[in-house]
């Protein structure tokens, strides 16, 4: 594959060896075309890049109407796009006049520089830190600092379909990641000579794009076959990898996932000669069919021979059946768990209550004054198991309201229960997993091993294995359950994708489906692991933020329920959850 890509790029280089790029009529001032204005401003230092001011300029089209919300486009490395080499304001003037673009505002932001403390000290240049990162810091900077400042002066649209981002080189990574992290805010990306190589994580993006549920983003990519390429080093001159190959791999990832994406590969190096020349056409492509919204599509190959459904997001969920919020927004919400009748129970810890949602989504109060319940599990015996933090005890509650105390002077964060009534529970503080057998005897089955913070538990469909999440580490564990209930042969079996910021995985809730796939609630979304331990899918959260718990529910166990930021959501699934009351042997996993 790699040699094929190299040969393809070499052929393209020879084909375009004589190709030259010049600015065309759309990049040249035209008589009779109304000209916009460009005004320069300074953005004071804020909290995302402390002590670091930013300069930015705003292009205002001649057709601007302050009474109407106006589409806008943010250009990273803004001064370069304003220069005579690229001429974005001129291109905007011409394309707006021809109605190829809607009247739009251009925001040209330069990377920050932290001023030195003296003439004898060097400044801190923030460009790489700001742009070359997979975290949401830069998107938050745009949304919480830059855009609000510009909105003080101009009427900006808050519709994601009206918002675009553009970047060059490392700035292309920054532009794409801002949209990737906040697709509710930005739907269009223009990427020139994008640095999707192994510097600060951008080389991992193609795999992440392939695995993650598609987002409503349209992206235009451009690169040149001689970008960091010389005849003696066709594999690339730079330590981080090959720009042409990685841009091609990015395109293939987008196409695999069904994105509206295009790559134009020319013959230039790491410069904006080709990018500036094709800028008008790139903008036309990016904004074509406006104001029709950019929406997610299934990959076209799904309807073609040879499609492999394994590990595909749309083998698990439906494209046209997104997350639905159940009931109201609560102050806090956790621990959703389902019984065999299609009911879902969950806790609102701030008010010390347990609620019940029936199969139709109707929510009623199940228990008030719940003694600080912090873990909840519906058992196969129609009883509800809970850890009551104020009493430091584990109890079970019957349908009629009777309460049985199962353990006292304990702490519990997560539960799993077998069809025979044996209960496992975790204690992250002591790094232990304990077991209560059907006769009520309690013993420790895991004590202070490699798991830094044991949290969630899930049984395999045949109840022969136990999954244990680690709220701190990257790996979640698989243990074999022995005849006496003890755990044996534990391995860090499931390798999860990690959030970019912080060092903890943040993994909490976990469930299995009837085939042995495992669903982890994580800051990145629901990460779905095949039974072999590989992450194959990532389902997006319904809103920006971290999913805290997950469960299967419904009379057929074919609804996914999750909690996020005080809200309970659900969506139908094409798979079925494992049933604690009906163990079944899963199929042999793909190997």
PyMOL commands that set and color helices and strands:
alter all, ss='L'
color gray80, all
select helices_A, chain A and resi 2-15+25-27+78-82+88-97+127-131+137-151+160-162+170-181+202-211+243-257+273-286+300-303+313-315
alter helices_A, ss='H'
color red, helices_A
select strands_A, chain A and resi 37-43+54-60+71-76+104-109+113-114+124-125+163-168+188-192+218-224+260-266+324-326+334-338+344-348+353-357+363-368+373-378+384-388+393-397+403-408+415-417+423-427+432-436+442-447+454-459+465-470+475-481+487-495+510-512+518-522+525-529+535-539+549-553+559-564+567-572
alter strands_A, ss='S'
color yellow, strands_A
deselect
rebuild
show_as cartoon
